[in-house]
Amino acid sequence: MTAGVVTSAATLPTVAAPRPTPRGGPPTVPPAGVPLSFLAASGAGLVGFGCALAVVGPTAAVAPQSPEVVATVHLAVLAFLSTAVLGAMHQFVPVIAARPLRSVSLAYVTAGLFVPGPWLIAFGFARGHPEVVTAGGLVTSLGLLLAVANLSGPLSARGKGTPLTGLRWALAFLVATAAFGVTYAFDRHHGWFVLLPDRVLAHAHLGLLGWLGLAYASVAEKLWPMFLLAHRPDARSGAFAVRLLPIGAAVVAAGLLLSWEPVVGVGGVVTALGATAHLTSLGGVVRHRRRPLELLHAFVLTSAACLLVAAGAAAAQLAPLDYTWRSRLTTLEVAALVSWLGLAVIGHAHKIVPFVAWSSLKSRGVSTGPGGGPLLFADLFHHPTARATYGAATAGVAAVLSGAATGNGAVLRIAGILLAAAGVLAVANLGLGPLRVVRPHSPDPTQVTTTNPGSAP
């Protein structure tokens, strides 16, 4: 989620320590640079999305399917959300499966291809260069294929529970979403995204619910209980969410593609049941927690409210409406789904990035925090800045939803500025956090000391 973390956590000065753990964790855990490379690019994607929304806000209010708005949406869904979730999968799939990636080098190549692809797509749409859209689609797809090949090793593990099962299906939906987009990138003669708006919605629901929503619901079943030390009597609601969300997303997309409203309605009901199960699982974790709620959960609970807004907007579209209101409700639904996932990503980044950086620091012998006590995750970011990030992100999301519902371009401009500010705050805070810890441990260049490898640092 932060560009500075890649350099600060991956190139920290070495401090002598007894038997440091190789690479900051067990053999199945990839080096810190792998997830942090994706998360760094995701932070840049959030800033880029906010800046783009600030520019195209008035256009988005009246013509949500214009090329400039399509470019902005790709920055949100691909450059920000998909990049972050794909990076998290490179970190957590090997941990959950207890199997390493097929190749660490391949992970870096994946980032090198997948990260620039969405920016090329967005630039091609915004500037009217179809050949750039095609190039971006090709580069992104190649990166995706490498990710699938690399993750297939740990994903093939059996008996690892609901999270791994859900992530298998989520990756399959990512492939389907990418295939949909690549088809458009190589065949733009039929006006898919302008003349056939239902195909746009099918594409959006495959990506937001089948890929990103399912991936988040699956990872949350592992992270929520861990972060809150919650011991629920059972986890059936989470398992139902992981089963129902992909079914609902597939049925909704099929109904939209075929313009069969009854099928869309059935898919919507199944999706609503999956979302209800997901929120029920969150409630169960909060209810049975043994740790107090913290900043992460402010993000998570606010994002859950956005999911309810998306459900309400989707249900309202069943009523007989004119084109203007139907368009606004559709835009509101998509914006609320993006907000649900975006707030969750930013919030979890404030736990995931410190977790990864902490392991990297410990492997280099840094074991004390700035105050001289044991190094904690909380030492790796500035808490007032994190709260300011939450405030900016929440205000930005509220402005996005308000602007989408009312068709107010000025409000959407403000939303973009706030979201860009949230991205800058998160990048700076999480990127500089490890440096605050490392600085007291940096050796004095004017002195030379000899450390007995068998002694404590």
C-alpha positions in Angstrom: 0.0 0.0 0.0 3.0 2.2 0.2 5.9 2.9 -2.1 8.3 3.7 0.7 7.9 0.4 2.4 9.6 -1.5 -0.5 12.8 0.4 -0.1 12.7 0.9 3.7 11.8 -2.6 4.7 13.6 -4.5 2.0 16.9 -2.6 2.3 17.2 -2.0 6.0 20.7 -1.8 7.6 21.7 -5.1 9.1 22.1 -5.3 12.9 23.7 -8.3 14.4 21.3 -10.7 16.0 21.4 -14.4 17.1 20.2 -16.7 14.4 18.0 -14.4 12.4 15.1 -16.1 10.7 15.8 -16.4 6.9 13.8 -13.9 4.8 11.7 -12.8 7.8 9.6 -15.9 8.2 9.2 -19.6 7.5 10.2 -21.1 4.1 6.7 -20.8 2.8 6.6 -17.0 3.3 7.8 -15.0 0.4 10.3 -12.1 0.8 8.8 -8.8 2.0 9.5 -7.2 -1.3 6.9 -9.4 -3.1 3.7 -8.3 -1.3 5.1 -4.8 -0.6 5.8 -4.2 -4.4 2.1 -4.8 -5.1 0.9 -2.8 -2.1 3.2 0.1 -3.0 1.7 0.2 -6.5 -1.8 -0.1 -5.0 -1.1 3.1 -3.0 -0.1 4.9 -6.2 -3.3 3.6 -7.8 -5.4 5.1 -5.1 -3.8 8.5 -5.5 -4.1 8.2 -9.2 -7.8 7.3 -8.9 -8.5 10.2 -6.6 -6.7 12.7 -8.9 -8.6 11.3 -12.0 -12.0 11.5 -10.2 -11.2 15.1 -9.2 -10.7 15.9 -12.9 -13.6 14.0 -14.4 -16.2 14.5 -11.6 -18.6 16.7 -13.6 -18.4 14.3 -16.6 -19.0 11.3 -14.3 -22.2 12.9 -12.9 -23.8 13.2 -16.4 -22.1 10.5 -18.5 -20.8 7.7 -16.4 -19.9 5.5 -19.4 -17.8 8.2 -21.1 -14.2 7.1 -21.9 -12.7 9.4 -19.3 -14.9 7.9 -16.6 -14.2 4.3 -17.8 -10.5 5.2 -17.5 -11.0 6.4 -13.9 -12.9 3.3 -12.9 -10.1 1.1 -14.3 -7.7 3.0 -12.0 -9.9 2.2 -9.0 -10.6 -1.4 -9.8 -7.3 -2.5 -11.4 -4.6 -0.1 -10.3 -5.8 0.2 -6.7 -8.0 -2.7 -5.7 -6.9 -5.6 -7.9 -3.2 -4.8 -7.4 -3.6 -4.7 -3.6 -5.6 -7.9 -3.4 -3.2 -9.7 -5.8 -0.3 -8.7 -3.6 -2.1 -9.9 -0.5 -2.7 -13.2 -2.2 1.0 -13.6 -2.9 1.6 -13.2 0.9 -1.3 -15.1 2.4 -2.0 -18.0 0.0 1.4 -19.5 0.8 0.9 -19.0 4.5 -2.7 -20.4 4.6 -1.7 -23.4 2.3 1.7 -24.0 4.0 3.2 -24.2 0.6 5.6 -21.7 -1.1 5.0 -19.9 -4.4 6.3 -21.8 -7.4 8.9 -19.0 -7.9 9.7 -15.8 -6.1 11.4 -14.4 -9.3 8.1 -15.1 -11.1 6.3 -13.0 -8.5 8.5 -10.0 -9.2 8.0 -10.4 -13.0 4.2 -10.6 -12.3 4.3 -7.3 -10.5 6.4 -5.8 -13.3 3.7 -6.7 -15.8 0.5 -6.4 -13.9 1.3 -3.0 -12.3 1.8 -0.9 -15.4 -1.0 -2.6 -17.3 -4.0 -0.7 -15.7 -2.3 2.6 -16.2 -1.8 1.9 -19.9 -5.5 0.9 -20.1 -6.6 4.1 -18.3 -4.4 6.3 -20.5 -5.7 4.7 -23.6 -9.3 5.2 -22.7 -8.8 8.8 -21.5 -6.8 9.9 -24.5 -8.6 8.0 -27.1 -5.7 5.7 -28.1 -7.2 2.2 -28.7 -3.8 0.7 -29.5 -2.7 1.7 -26.0 -5.8 0.0 -24.5 -4.9 -3.1 -26.4 -1.3 -3.0 -25.2 -2.4 -2.4 -21.6 -4.9 -5.3 -21.8 -2.2 -7.6 -23.2 0.4 -6.7 -20.5 -2.1 -7.0 -17.7 -3.3 -10.4 -19.0 0.3 -11.7 -19.2 0.9 -10.6 -15.6 -2.4 -12.3 -14.5 -1.4 -15.6 -16.2 1.9 -15.6 -14.4 0.1 -14.9 -11.1 -2.2 -17.9 -11.8 0.7 -20.2 -12.6 2.7 -19.0 -9.5 -0.3 -19.3 -7.1 -1.5 -22.6 -8.5 1.1 -24.4 -6.3 -0.1 -23.3 -2.9 -3.7 -23.1 -4.1 -3.7 -26.8 -5.0 -3.3 -27.7 -1.3 -6.3 -29.6 0.1 -8.0 -29.5 3.4 -7.1 -25.9 4.3 -10.6 -24.6 4.9 -12.9 -21.9 3.5 -10.3 -19.2 2.9 -8.3 -21.2 0.4 -11.4 -22.5 -1.3 -12.7 -19.0 -1.8 -9.4 -17.7 -3.1 -9.4 -20.5 -5.7 -12.7 -19.3 -7.0 -11.8 -15.6 -6.7 -8.7 -16.2 -9.0 -10.9 -18.0 -11.5 -13.3 -15.0 -11.5 -10.3 -12.7 -12.1 -9.4 -14.8 -15.1 -13.0 -14.5 -16.4 -13.1 -10.8 -15.8 -9.8 -10.3 -17.6 -10.9 -12.4 -20.5 -14.0 -10.2 -20.8 -11.9 -7.1 -20.8 -9.3 -8.5 -23.3 -12.1 -9.4 -25.7 -13.1 -5.8 -25.7 -9.5 -4.6 -26.0 -9.0 -6.6 -29.2 -12.5 -6.1 -30.6 -13.7 -2.6 -30.2 -15.9 -2.4 -33.3 -19.2 -3.3 -31.6 -19.3 -0.5 -29.1 -19.5 -2.8 -26.1 -19.0 -0.2 -23.4 -21.3 2.4 -24.9 -24.0 0.7 -27.0 -24.5 -2.3 -24.7 -24.4 -1.0 -21.1 -25.6 -4.3 -19.7 -22.2 -5.8 -20.7 -20.5 -3.1 -18.8 -22.5 -4.1 -15.7 -21.8 -7.7 -16.3 -18.1 -7.0 -16.5 -18.3 -4.8 -13.3 -20.2 -7.5 -11.3 -17.8 -10.2 -12.3 -14.9 -8.1 -11.1 -16.3 -6.4 -8.0 -18.3 -9.4 -6.6 -16.8 -12.5 -8.1 -13.1 -11.5 -8.0 -12.6 -8.7 -5.4 -15.6 -9.3 -3.1 -15.0 -13.0 -2.9 -11.3 -12.6 -2.3 -11.9 -10.2 0.5 -14.6 -12.4 2.1 -12.2 -15.3 1.9 -9.2 -13.6 3.4 -11.4 -11.9 6.1 -12.3 -15.4 7.4 -8.7 -15.8 8.3 -7.7 -12.3 9.3 -10.7 -11.1 11.3 -10.5 -13.9 14.0 -6.7 -13.5 14.1 -6.6 -9.8 14.6 -9.3 -9.9 17.3 -8.4 -13.2 18.9 -12.0 -14.2 18.3 -13.1 -17.8 19.0 -16.5 -18.2 17.4 -18.7 -21.3 18.2 -18.7 -21.9 14.4 -17.8 -20.2 11.2 -20.7 -21.3 9.1 -21.8 -17.8 8.1 -18.4 -17.2 6.6 -18.5 -20.5 4.7 -21.9 -19.6 3.4 -20.7 -16.2 2.2 -17.8 -17.8 0.3 -20.2 -20.3 -1.4 -23.0 -17.9 -2.2 -21.1 -14.9 -3.5 -19.5 -16.6 -6.5 -22.8 -18.2 -7.5 -24.7 -14.9 -7.2 -22.0 -13.0 -9.2 -22.1 -15.6 -12.0 -25.9 -15.6 -12.2 -26.1 -11.8 -12.2 -23.5 -11.5 -14.9 -25.2 -14.1 -17.0 -28.5 -12.4 -16.7 -27.1 -9.0 -17.6 -25.3 -10.4 -20.6 -28.5 -12.1 -21.9 -30.7 -9.2 -20.8 -32.9 -11.6 -18.7 -34.2 -9.6 -15.8 -35.6 -12.6 -13.9 -32.2 -14.2 -13.9 -30.6 -11.0 -12.7 -33.2 -10.9 -9.9 -32.4 -14.5 -8.8 -28.7 -13.7 -8.9 -29.3 -10.6 -6.9 -31.1 -12.6 -4.2 -28.3 -15.1 -4.0 -25.7 -12.3 -3.8 -27.7 -10.6 -1.1 -27.7 -13.8 0.9 -24.0 -14.1 0.5 -23.4 -10.5 1.6 -25.7 -11.1 4.6 -23.7 -14.1 5.6 -20.5 -12.1 5.2 -21.8 -9.3 7.5 -23.1 -12.0 10.0 -19.6 -13.4 10.1 -18.2 -10.0 10.9 -20.8 -9.6 13.6 -19.8 -12.9 15.1 -16.1 -12.1 15.2 -16.8 -8.7 16.8 -19.1 -10.3 19.4 -16.6 -13.0 20.4 -13.5 -10.9 20.3 -10.8 -11.0 23.1 -9.1 -7.8 21.9 -10.5 -4.3 21.8 -11.6 -2.8 18.5 -9.0 -0.5 16.8 -8.5 1.6 13.7 -8.7 -1.4 11.3 -12.2 -2.1 12.5 -13.3 1.4 12.0 -12.4 1.0 8.4 -14.1 -2.5 8.2 -17.3 -1.4 9.9 -17.6 1.7 7.7 -16.9 -0.4 4.6 -19.7 -2.8 5.7 -22.1 0.2 5.7 -21.1 0.8 2.1 -22.0 -2.8 1.2 -25.5 -2.1 2.7 -25.7 1.0 0.5 -24.8 -1.1 -2.6 -27.5 -3.6 -1.7 -30.1 -0.9 -1.3 -29.2 0.7 -4.6 -29.4 -2.7 -6.4 -32.8 -3.4 -4.8 -34.2 0.0 -5.8 -33.4 -0.7 -9.4 -36.2 -3.3 -9.5 -38.8 -0.4 -9.3 -40.1 1.2 -12.4 -37.8 4.2 -13.0 -36.9 6.6 -15.7 -33.4 6.5 -17.4 -31.9 9.2 -15.2 -32.7 7.6 -11.9 -31.9 4.1 -13.0 -28.5 5.4 -14.2 -27.9 7.1 -10.9 -28.8 4.1 -8.9 -26.5 1.9 -11.1 -23.7 4.3 -10.6 -24.4 4.4 -6.9 -24.3 0.6 -6.6 -21.0 0.4 -8.4 -19.5 3.3 -6.4 -20.7 1.7 -3.1 -19.1 -1.7 -4.0 -15.8 0.1 -4.8 -16.1 2.0 -1.5 -16.8 -1.2 0.4 -13.7 -2.8 -1.0 -11.5 0.3 -1.0 -12.0 1.1 2.7 -11.4 -2.5 3.6 -8.1 -2.5 1.6 -6.9 0.7 3.2 -7.8 -0.5 6.7 -6.1 -3.9 6.3 -3.0 -2.3 4.8 -2.5 -0.7 8.2 -2.2 -4.2 9.6 -0.6 -6.1 6.7 2.2 -3.7 5.8 3.4 -3.4 9.5 3.1 -7.2 9.8 5.3 -7.8 6.7 7.7 -5.0 7.7 7.9 -6.3 11.3 9.0 -9.7 10.0 11.6 -8.2 7.8 13.0 -6.0 10.6 13.1 -8.9 13.0 15.1 -11.0 10.5 17.6 -8.2 10.4 18.1 -8.0 14.1 15.9 -5.0 14.9 13.9 -6.1 18.0 13.3 -2.9 19.9 10.9 -0.1 19.2 11.5 3.7 19.2 10.9 3.8 22.9 13.3 1.0 23.8 10.7 -1.6 24.4 10.0 -4.7 22.3 9.2 -4.0 18.6 5.5 -4.0 18.0 3.4 -3.7 14.9 2.0 -0.5 16.2 5.5 1.0 16.2 5.6 0.9 12.4 3.1 3.7 11.6 2.1 7.0 13.1 -1.3 6.7 14.7 -2.6 10.3 14.4 -1.7 10.2 10.7 -3.6 6.8 10.4 -6.6 8.4 12.0 -6.4 11.3 9.5 -6.2 8.8 6.7 -9.4 7.2 8.0 -11.1 10.6 8.2 -10.1 11.6 4.6 -11.0 8.2 3.2 -14.4 8.1 4.9 -15.2 11.7 3.9 -14.1 10.9 0.4 -16.4 7.8 0.2 -19.3 9.8 1.6 -18.8 12.4 -1.1 -18.5 9.7 -3.8 -21.8 8.1 -2.7 -23.6 11.5 -2.3 -22.3 12.7 -5.7 -23.3 9.5 -7.4 -26.8 9.6 -5.9 -27.5 13.2 -6.8 -25.5 13.6 -10.0 -23.5 16.4 -8.5 -20.1 16.8 -10.3 -18.7 19.3 -7.8 -19.2 16.8 -4.9 -17.4 14.1 -7.0 -14.5 16.5 -7.5 -14.3 17.0 -3.7 -14.4 13.2 -3.3 -11.5 12.7 -5.6 -9.4 15.3 -3.7 -10.2 13.6 -0.4 -9.4 10.1 -1.7 -6.1 11.2 -3.2 -5.2 12.8 0.1 -6.0 9.6 1.9 -3.7 7.7 -0.5 -0.9 10.2 0.0 -1.3 9.9 3.8 -1.3 6.1 3.8 1.7 5.9 1.4 3.8 8.4 3.5 2.8 6.9 6.9 3.3 3.2 6.1 6.4 3.9 4.0 8.2 6.0 6.6 7.2 3.8 9.6 10.0 1.3 9.3 12.6 4.1 9.0 11.5 5.5 12.3 12.3 2.2 13.9 15.5 1.5 12.0 17.1 4.9 12.6 18.0 4.3 16.3 19.6 1.0 15.3 21.7 2.4 12.4 25.5 2.0 13.2 27.5 5.1 13.8 29.7 5.5 10.6 32.5 7.1 12.7 32.8 4.1 15.0 33.7 0.5 14.3 32.4 -2.2 16.7 32.9 -5.9 16.8 30.0 -8.0 17.8 30.3 -11.6 19.0 27.9 -13.6 16.8 27.0 -15.7 19.7 26.0 -12.9 22.0 22.9 -10.9 22.2 22.7 -7.7 20.1 
